[in-house]
Amino acid sequence: MSMKEFEEVWKMMLDGEVYDATHPGFISRLVSTRDKIKEFNDLRPSMIEEQKVLLDSILGGHGKNYHFNQPFRCDYGYNIFIGENFFANFNLTILDEAEVRIGNNCFIGPNVSIYTACHPLDAETRNIGVEWAEPVVIGDNVWIGGSATILPGVEIGSNVVIGAGSVVTKSIPDNSVVGGNPAHIIKRLPQ
């Protein structure tokens, strides 16, 4: 398959269409990103500038002020866009088969996972490597507590606090505190 043909399959993935995740082009991009991620995670914590150079080559876009505590994991990186004043604590995992867009002034606790990849319920179909992806959007001024999980297709509004250990299965409106599994609104914050 030519590069042009693969770019068409890549676009299918980003558009939320069903695609073959076992395609060699995907595997090649995954391996390339994982090599960079390993290099990033193996740097000394004091090597901030070297970390930024690697993150610049991994992420799709970012503001000027951002920080990822090591280790960090992602699939492609190209599909991750973060705003200004972003902080991710240890063990952030982002499966970015679709875009993940995170706004300004976001704080992510340790062991948080953000997923965009979706798999069929039917085992026979799932076993042949078919999947699709749904984007995740996170607004401004969001705090995601440790060990929270954000599932595919979720939109989180601005000024939201997600309690530690929450599993966010549905979109969350602005100015909310949520918690639990599945996450639900605990209280509304003043606007």
Accessible surface in RSA format (square Angstrom, percent):
REM  Atomic radii and reference values for relative SASA: ProtOr
REM  Chains: A
REM  Algorithm: Lee & Richards
REM  Probe-radius: 1.40
REM  Slices: 20
REM RES _ NUM      All-atoms   Total-Side   Main-Chain    Non-polar    All polar
REM                ABS   REL    ABS   REL    ABS   REL    ABS   REL    ABS   REL
RES MET A   1   145.59  75.4  59.61  39.5  85.98 204.7  69.61  59.2  75.98 100.7
RES SER A   2    60.07  50.8  45.90  61.3  14.17  32.6  51.73 110.2   8.34  11.7
RES MET A   3   130.10  67.4 118.79  78.6  11.31  26.9 115.11  97.9  14.99  19.9
RES LYS A   4   154.02  75.1 146.32  89.8   7.69  18.3  94.18  84.8  59.84  63.7
RES GLU A   5    83.61  48.0  82.53  62.4   1.08   2.6  27.17  52.5  56.45  46.1
RES PHE A   6     9.38   4.7   9.38   5.8   0.00   0.0   9.38   5.7   0.00   0.0
RES GLU A   7    67.93  39.0  63.61  48.1   4.32  10.3  39.29  76.0  28.64  23.4
RES GLU A   8    98.34  56.5  93.96  71.1   4.39  10.4  41.44  80.2  56.90  46.5
RES VAL A   9    23.39  15.4  23.39  21.2   0.00   0.0  23.39  20.3   0.00   0.0
RES TRP A  10    20.72   8.3  20.72  10.0   0.00   0.0   9.07   4.8  11.64  18.9
RES LYS A  11   124.02  60.5 123.41  75.7   0.61   1.4  95.06  85.6  28.96  30.8
RES MET A  12    66.73  34.6  66.19  43.8   0.54   1.3  44.84  38.1  21.89  29.0
RES MET A  13     0.00   0.0   0.00   0.0   0.00   0.0   0.00   0.0   0.00   0.0
RES LEU A  14    60.19  33.5  39.62  28.3  20.57  51.7  39.62  27.8  20.57  55.4
RES ASP A  15    77.34  54.2  44.04  43.8  33.30  78.7  19.83  46.7  57.51  57.4
RES GLY A  16    31.78  39.2   0.00   N/A  31.78  39.2  12.53  34.4  19.25  43.1
RES GLU A  17    85.07  48.8  78.63  59.5   6.44  15.3  35.80  69.2  49.28  40.2
RES VAL A  18    84.14  55.4  74.05  67.0  10.09  24.3  74.05  64.3  10.09  27.4
RES TYR A  19     8.96   4.2   1.40   0.8   7.56  19.7   8.25   6.2   0.71   0.9
RES ASP A  20    67.66  47.4  62.56  62.3   5.09  12.0  30.01  70.6  37.65  37.5
RES ALA A  21    22.30  20.5  16.43  25.4   5.87  13.4  16.59  23.4   5.71  15.1
RES THR A  22    80.08  57.0  67.04  68.0  13.04  31.1  53.47  71.8  26.60  40.2
RES HIS A  23    26.78  14.6  24.74  17.2   2.04   5.2  24.52  25.3   2.26   2.6
RES PRO A  24   101.27  73.8  94.50  86.1   6.77  24.6  98.13  81.0   3.14  19.5
RES GLY A  25    15.87  19.6   0.00   N/A  15.87  19.6  14.77  40.5   1.10   2.5
RES PHE A  26     0.28   0.1   0.28   0.2   0.00   0.0   0.28   0.2   0.00   0.0
RES ILE A  27    81.09  46.1  81.09  60.4   0.00   0.0  81.09  58.4   0.00   0.0
RES SER A  28    72.03  60.9  61.17  81.6  10.86  25.0  31.72  67.6  40.31  56.5
RES ARG A  29    40.81  17.1  39.71  20.2   1.10   2.6  13.00  17.8  27.81  16.9
RES LEU A  30    24.55  13.7  24.55  17.6   0.00   0.0  24.55  17.2   0.00   0.0
RES VAL A  31    79.62  52.4  79.26  71.8   0.36   0.9  79.62  69.2   0.00   0.0
RES SER A  32    50.56  42.7  43.56  58.1   7.00  16.1  26.54  56.5  24.01  33.6
RES THR A  33     5.94   4.2   5.33   5.4   0.62   1.5   1.25   1.7   4.69   7.1
RES ARG A  34   122.41  51.4 118.25  60.3   4.16   9.9  46.08  63.0  76.33  46.3
RES ASP A  35    94.16  66.0  86.35  85.9   7.80  18.5  26.70  62.8  67.45  67.3
RES LYS A  36    67.84  33.1  67.37  41.3   0.46   1.1  38.74  34.9  29.10  31.0
RES ILE A  37     7.20   4.1   7.20   5.4   0.00   0.0   7.20   5.2   0.00   0.0
RES LYS A  38   129.74  63.3 125.46  77.0   4.29  10.2 101.46  91.3  28.29  30.1
RES GLU A  39    98.02  56.3  91.64  69.3   6.38  15.2  31.42  60.8  66.60  54.4
RES PHE A  40     0.00   0.0   0.00   0.0   0.00   0.0   0.00   0.0   0.00   0.0
RES ASN A  41    29.20  20.1  11.42  11.0  17.78  42.8  10.80  26.0  18.39  17.8
RES ASP A  42    93.73  65.7  63.09  62.8  30.64  72.5  30.21  71.1  63.53  63.4
RES LEU A  43    32.11  17.9  25.42  18.2   6.69  16.8  27.40  19.2   4.71  12.7
RES ARG A  44   166.92  70.1 163.88  83.5   3.04   7.2  51.56  70.5 115.37  69.9
RES PRO A  45   102.89  75.0  95.88  87.4   7.00  25.5  96.93  80.0   5.96  37.0
RES SER A  46    92.62  78.3  60.73  81.0  31.89  73.5  56.35 120.0  36.26  50.8
RES MET A  47    60.83  31.5  57.62  38.1   3.22   7.7  53.34  45.4   7.49   9.9
RES ILE A  48    67.91  38.6  66.58  49.6   1.33   3.2  66.58  47.9   1.33   3.6
RES GLU A  49   127.20  73.0 125.68  95.1   1.52   3.6  61.97 119.9  65.23  53.3
RES GLU A  50    80.33  46.1  77.00  58.3   3.33   7.9  36.25  70.1  44.08  36.0
RES GLN A  51     6.53   3.6   6.53   4.8   0.00   0.0   1.85   3.9   4.68   3.5
RES LYS A  52    44.18  21.6  44.18  27.1   0.00   0.0  35.96  32.4   8.23   8.8
RES VAL A  53   103.13  67.9 100.22  90.7   2.90   7.0 101.04  87.8   2.09   5.7
RES LEU A  54    20.97  11.7  20.77  14.9   0.20   0.5  20.97  14.7   0.00   0.0
RES LEU A  55     3.99   2.2   3.99   2.9   0.00   0.0   3.99   2.8   0.00   0.0
RES ASP A  56    76.83  53.8  57.01  56.7  19.82  46.9  22.39  52.7  54.44  54.3
RES SER A  57    52.76  44.6  30.89  41.2  21.87  50.4  40.43  86.1  12.33  17.3
RES ILE A  58     2.98   1.7   0.00   0.0   2.98   7.2   2.45   1.8   0.53   1.4
RES LEU A  59    13.24   7.4   0.00   0.0  13.24  33.3   0.00   0.0  13.24  35.6
RES GLY A  60    35.64  44.0   0.00   N/A  35.64  44.0   7.72  21.2  27.92  62.5
RES GLY A  61    23.76  29.3   0.00   N/A  23.76  29.3  23.76  65.2   0.00   0.0
RES HIS A  62    68.51  37.4  35.57  24.7  32.94  84.3  29.19  30.1  39.31  45.7
RES GLY A  63    12.87  15.9   0.00   N/A  12.87  15.9  12.22  33.5   0.65   1.5
RES LYS A  64   188.62  92.0 164.61 101.0  24.01  57.2 113.62 102.3  75.01  79.9
RES ASN A  65    86.07  59.4  83.35  80.5   2.72   6.5  22.00  52.9  64.07  61.9
RES TYR A  66     6.94   3.2   3.41   1.9   3.53   9.2   4.53   3.4   2.42   3.0
RES HIS A  67    55.59  30.4  54.39  37.8   1.21   3.1  36.51  37.6  19.09  22.2
RES PHE A  68     2.01   1.0   0.38   0.2   1.63   4.2   0.38   0.2   1.63   4.7
RES ASN A  69    29.89  20.6  26.81  25.9   3.08   7.4   2.55   6.1  27.34  26.4
RES GLN A  70    27.09  15.1  18.57  13.6   8.52  20.3  11.61  24.7  15.48  11.7
RES PRO A  71    43.63  31.8  43.62  39.8   0.02   0.1  43.62  36.0   0.02   0.1
RES PHE A  72     0.31   0.2   0.31   0.2   0.00   0.0   0.31   0.2   0.00   0.0
RES ARG A  73   121.37  51.0 121.37  61.9   0.00   0.0  44.82  61.3  76.54  46.4
RES CYS A  74     7.23   5.5   0.00   0.0   7.23  17.0   1.22   3.1   6.01   6.5
RES ASP A  75    12.19   8.5  12.19  12.1   0.00   0.0   0.26   0.6  11.93  11.9
RES TYR A  76     6.34   3.0   5.53   3.1   0.81   2.1   0.00   0.0   6.34   7.8
RES GLY A  77     0.00   0.0   0.00   N/A   0.00   0.0   0.00   0.0   0.00   0.0
RES TYR A  78    90.39  42.2  83.80  47.7   6.60  17.2  60.68  45.6  29.71  36.6
RES ASN A  79     6.20   4.3   6.20   6.0   0.00   0.0   0.00   0.0   6.20   6.0
RES ILE A  80     0.00   0.0   0.00   0.0   0.00   0.0   0.00   0.0   0.00   0.0
RES PHE A  81    46.73  23.4  45.80  28.4   0.93   2.4  46.20  28.0   0.53   1.5
RES ILE A  82     9.14   5.2   0.14   0.1   9.00  21.7   2.03   1.5   7.11  19.3
RES GLY A  83    15.03  18.5   0.00   N/A  15.03  18.5  14.95  41.0   0.08   0.2
RES GLU A  84    63.44  36.4  63.34  47.9   0.10   0.2  39.76  76.9  23.68  19.3
RES ASN A  85    70.64  48.7  59.65  57.6  11.00  26.5  19.54  47.0  51.10  49.4
RES PHE A  86     4.30   2.2   0.04   0.0   4.25  11.1   0.21   0.1   4.09  11.7
RES PHE A  87    55.56  27.8  55.56  34.4   0.00   0.0  55.56  33.7   0.00   0.0
RES ALA A  88     0.36   0.3   0.36   0.6   0.00   0.0   0.36   0.5   0.00   0.0
RES ASN A  89    29.18  20.1  28.77  27.8   0.41   1.0   0.00   0.0  29.18  28.2
RES PHE A  90   105.97  53.0 105.97  65.6   0.00   0.0 105.97  64.2   0.00   0.0
RES ASN A  91    61.91  42.7  56.71  54.8   5.20  12.5  13.41  32.3  48.50  46.9
RES LEU A  92     0.70   0.4   0.69   0.5   0.00   0.0   0.69   0.5   0.00   0.0
RES THR A  93    35.99  25.6  35.99  36.5   0.00   0.0  18.75  25.2  17.24  26.1
RES ILE A  94     0.19   0.1   0.19   0.1   0.00   0.0   0.19   0.1   0.00   0.0
RES LEU A  95    53.01  29.5  53.01  37.9   0.00   0.0  53.01  37.2   0.00   0.0
RES ASP A  96     0.00   0.0   0.00   0.0   0.00   0.0   0.00   0.0   0.00   0.0
RES GLU A  97    10.96   6.3  10.96   8.3   0.00   0.0   0.81   1.6  10.14   8.3
RES ALA A  98     0.50   0.5   0.50   0.8   0.00   0.0   0.50   0.7   0.00   0.0
RES GLU A  99    60.06  34.5  58.56  44.3   1.50   3.6  14.72  28.5  45.34  37.0
RES VAL A 100     0.00   0.0   0.00   0.0   0.00   0.0   0.00   0.0   0.00   0.0
RES ARG A 101   106.03  44.5 105.68  53.9   0.36   0.8  41.52  56.7  64.51  39.1
RES ILE A 102     6.89   3.9   0.37   0.3   6.53  15.7   1.27   0.9   5.62  15.3
RES GLY A 103    16.78  20.7   0.00   N/A  16.78  20.7  16.29  44.7   0.49   1.1
RES ASN A 104    58.78  40.5  58.77  56.8   0.00   0.0   4.68  11.3  54.10  52.3
RES ASN A 105    70.80  48.8  56.30  54.4  14.50  34.9  19.68  47.4  51.12  49.4
RES CYS A 106     2.98   2.3   1.20   1.3   1.78   4.2   1.77   4.5   1.21   1.3
RES PHE A 107    85.71  42.9  85.71  53.1   0.00   0.0  85.71  52.0   0.00   0.0
RES ILE A 108     0.49   0.3   0.49   0.4   0.00   0.0   0.49   0.3   0.00   0.0
RES GLY A 109     2.94   3.6   0.00   N/A   2.94   3.6   2.94   8.1   0.00   0.0
RES PRO A 110    51.14  37.3  51.14  46.6   0.00   0.0  51.14  42.2   0.00   0.0
RES ASN A 111    74.11  51.1  62.48  60.4  11.63  28.0  17.42  41.9  56.69  54.8
RES VAL A 112     0.03   0.0   0.00   0.0   0.03   0.1   0.00   0.0   0.03   0.1
RES SER A 113    19.12  16.2  19.12  25.5   0.00   0.0   0.35   0.7  18.78  26.3
RES ILE A 114     0.00   0.0   0.00   0.0   0.00   0.0   0.00   0.0   0.00   0.0
RES TYR A 115    66.95  31.3  66.95  38.1   0.00   0.0  35.61  26.8  31.34  38.6
RES THR A 116     0.00   0.0   0.00   0.0   0.00   0.0   0.00   0.0   0.00   0.0
RES ALA A 117    17.05  15.7   6.96  10.7  10.09  22.9   6.96   9.8  10.09  26.7
RES CYS A 118    17.48  13.2  12.58  14.0   4.90  11.5   9.29  23.5   8.19   8.8
RES HIS A 119    94.38  51.6  78.05  54.2  16.33  41.8  53.17  54.8  41.21  47.9
RES PRO A 120    17.81  13.0  13.20  12.0   4.61  16.8  16.42  13.6   1.40   8.7
RES LEU A 121   175.53  97.8 153.69 110.0  21.84  54.9 153.93 108.1  21.60  58.1
RES ASP A 122    81.34  57.0  69.95  69.6  11.39  26.9  37.79  88.9  43.55  43.4
RES ALA A 123    49.14  45.2  44.99  69.4   4.14   9.4  44.99  63.4   4.14  11.0
RES GLU A 124   142.96  82.1 135.13 102.2   7.83  18.6  49.56  95.9  93.41  76.3
RES THR A 125    50.14  35.7  46.94  47.6   3.20   7.6  27.94  37.5  22.19  33.6
RES ARG A 126    97.60  41.0  88.29  45.0   9.32  22.2  31.16  42.6  66.45  40.3
RES ASN A 127   119.94  82.7  83.98  81.2  35.97  86.6  29.17  70.2  90.77  87.7
RES ILE A 128   117.41  66.8  96.59  72.0  20.81  50.2 104.12  75.0  13.29  36.1
RES GLY A 129    15.74  19.4   0.00   N/A  15.74  19.4  15.44  42.4   0.31   0.7
RES VAL A 130    29.50  19.4  28.44  25.7   1.07   2.6  28.44  24.7   1.07   2.9
RES GLU A 131    16.63   9.5  16.63  12.6   0.00   0.0   0.14   0.3  16.49  13.5
RES TRP A 132    69.48  27.9  69.48  33.6   0.00   0.0  63.72  34.0   5.76   9.3
RES ALA A 133     0.60   0.6   0.00   0.0   0.60   1.4   0.00   0.0   0.60   1.6
RES GLU A 134    66.59  38.2  66.51  50.3   0.08   0.2  19.35  37.4  47.25  38.6
RES PRO A 135    68.64  50.0  66.40  60.5   2.24   8.1  66.40  54.8   2.24  13.9
RES VAL A 136     0.43   0.3   0.00   0.0   0.43   1.0   0.00   0.0   0.43   1.2
RES VAL A 137    59.71  39.3  59.71  54.1   0.00   0.0  59.71  51.9   0.00   0.0
RES ILE A 138     3.33   1.9   0.29   0.2   3.04   7.3   0.29   0.2   3.04   8.2
RES GLY A 139    16.17  19.9   0.00   N/A  16.17  19.9  16.17  44.4   0.00   0.0
RES ASP A 140    53.10  37.2  52.76  52.5   0.34   0.8   6.12  14.4  46.98  46.9
RES ASN A 141    71.55  49.3  57.02  55.1  14.54  35.0  19.55  47.0  52.01  50.3
RES VAL A 142     2.32   1.5   0.18   0.2   2.14   5.1   1.10   1.0   1.22   3.3
RES TRP A 143   132.09  53.0 131.95  63.9   0.14   0.3 129.51  69.1   2.58   4.2
RES ILE A 144     1.38   0.8   1.38   1.0   0.00   0.0   1.38   1.0   0.00   0.0
RES GLY A 145     8.29  10.2   0.00   N/A   8.29  10.2   8.17  22.4   0.13   0.3
RES GLY A 146    17.32  21.4   0.00   N/A  17.32  21.4   9.81  26.9   7.51  16.8
RES SER A 147    60.89  51.5  48.79  65.1  12.10  27.9  27.88  59.4  33.01  46.2
RES ALA A 148     0.23   0.2   0.00   0.0   0.23   0.5   0.00   0.0   0.23   0.6
RES THR A 149    27.54  19.6  27.54  27.9   0.00   0.0   7.97  10.7  19.57  29.6
RES ILE A 150     0.00   0.0   0.00   0.0   0.00   0.0   0.00   0.0   0.00   0.0
RES LEU A 151    52.85  29.4  52.85  37.8   0.00   0.0  52.85  37.1   0.00   0.0
RES PRO A 152    31.89  23.2  19.00  17.3  12.90  46.9  19.00  15.7  12.90  80.1
RES GLY A 153    33.36  41.1   0.00   N/A  33.36  41.1  12.02  33.0  21.34  47.8
RES VAL A 154     1.88   1.2   1.12   1.0   0.76   1.8   1.88   1.6   0.00   0.0
RES GLU A 155   102.21  58.7 101.39  76.7   0.82   2.0  19.32  37.4  82.89  67.7
RES ILE A 156     4.16   2.4   0.00   0.0   4.16  10.0   0.38   0.3   3.78  10.3
RES GLY A 157    15.70  19.4   0.00   N/A  15.70  19.4  14.90  40.9   0.81   1.8
RES SER A 158    29.85  25.2  29.29  39.1   0.56   1.3  12.51  26.7  17.33  24.3
RES ASN A 159    60.80  41.9  56.25  54.4   4.54  10.9  17.32  41.7  43.47  42.0
RES VAL A 160     0.05   0.0   0.00   0.0   0.05   0.1   0.00   0.0   0.05   0.1
RES VAL A 161    42.64  28.1  42.64  38.6   0.00   0.0  42.64  37.0   0.00   0.0
RES ILE A 162     1.04   0.6   0.00   0.0   1.04   2.5   0.00   0.0   1.04   2.8
RES GLY A 163    23.94  29.5   0.00   N/A  23.94  29.5  23.94  65.7   0.00   0.0
RES ALA A 164    81.37  74.8  50.83  78.4  30.55  69.5  50.99  71.8  30.38  80.5
RES GLY A 165    41.95  51.7   0.00   N/A  41.95  51.7  24.13  66.2  17.82  39.9
RES SER A 166     0.29   0.2   0.00   0.0   0.28   0.7   0.27   0.6   0.02   0.0
RES VAL A 167    33.53  22.1  33.53  30.4   0.00   0.0  33.53  29.1   0.00   0.0
RES VAL A 168     0.18   0.1   0.15   0.1   0.03   0.1   0.18   0.2   0.00   0.0
RES THR A 169    53.68  38.2  33.13  33.6  20.55  49.0  28.72  38.6  24.96  37.7
RES LYS A 170   158.69  77.4 151.69  93.1   7.00  16.7  99.68  89.7  59.01  62.9
RES SER A 171    66.58  56.3  45.14  60.2  21.44  49.4  32.58  69.4  34.00  47.6
RES ILE A 172    12.52   7.1   7.73   5.8   4.79  11.5   8.64   6.2   3.88  10.5
RES PRO A 173    58.08  42.3  46.93  42.8  11.15  40.5  57.57  47.5   0.51   3.2
RES ASP A 174    70.04  49.1  66.78  66.5   3.26   7.7  11.67  27.5  58.37  58.2
RES ASN A 175    12.79   8.8  12.79  12.4   0.00   0.0   0.69   1.7  12.10  11.7
RES SER A 176     0.00   0.0   0.00   0.0   0.00   0.0   0.00   0.0   0.00   0.0
RES VAL A 177    28.89  19.0  28.89  26.2   0.00   0.0  28.89  25.1   0.00   0.0
RES VAL A 178     0.25   0.2   0.00   0.0   0.25   0.6   0.00   0.0   0.25   0.7
RES GLY A 179     6.08   7.5   0.00   N/A   6.08   7.5   6.08  16.7   0.00   0.0
RES GLY A 180    35.47  43.7   0.00   N/A  35.47  43.7  27.71  76.0   7.76  17.4
RES ASN A 181   115.75  79.8  80.32  77.6  35.43  85.3  18.98  45.7  96.77  93.5
RES PRO A 182    83.90  61.1  80.51  73.4   3.39  12.3  80.51  66.5   3.39  21.1
RES ALA A 183    16.12  14.8   0.05   0.1  16.07  36.6   0.05   0.1  16.07  42.6
RES HIS A 184   111.14  60.7 104.84  72.9   6.29  16.1  83.65  86.2  27.49  32.0
RES ILE A 185    73.34  41.7  51.38  38.3  21.96  52.9  51.38  37.0  21.96  59.6
RES ILE A 186   105.23  59.9  75.35  56.1  29.87  72.0  79.62  57.3  25.60  69.5
RES LYS A 187   118.90  58.0 111.54  68.4   7.36  17.5  61.99  55.8  56.90  60.6
RES ARG A 188   129.73  54.5 108.90  55.5  20.84  49.6  57.53  78.6  72.21  43.8
RES LEU A 189    49.71  27.7  43.04  30.8   6.67  16.8  43.85  30.8   5.86  15.8
RES PRO A 190   125.19  91.2  97.65  89.0  27.54 100.1 109.95  90.8  15.23  94.7
RES GLN A 191   188.98 105.7 117.10  85.6  71.88 171.2  60.39 128.6 128.59  97.5
END  Absolute sums over single chains surface
CHAIN  1 A     9590.1       8051.7       1538.3       5680.1       3909.9
END  Absolute sums over all chains
TOTAL          9590.1       8051.7       1538.3       5680.1       3909.9
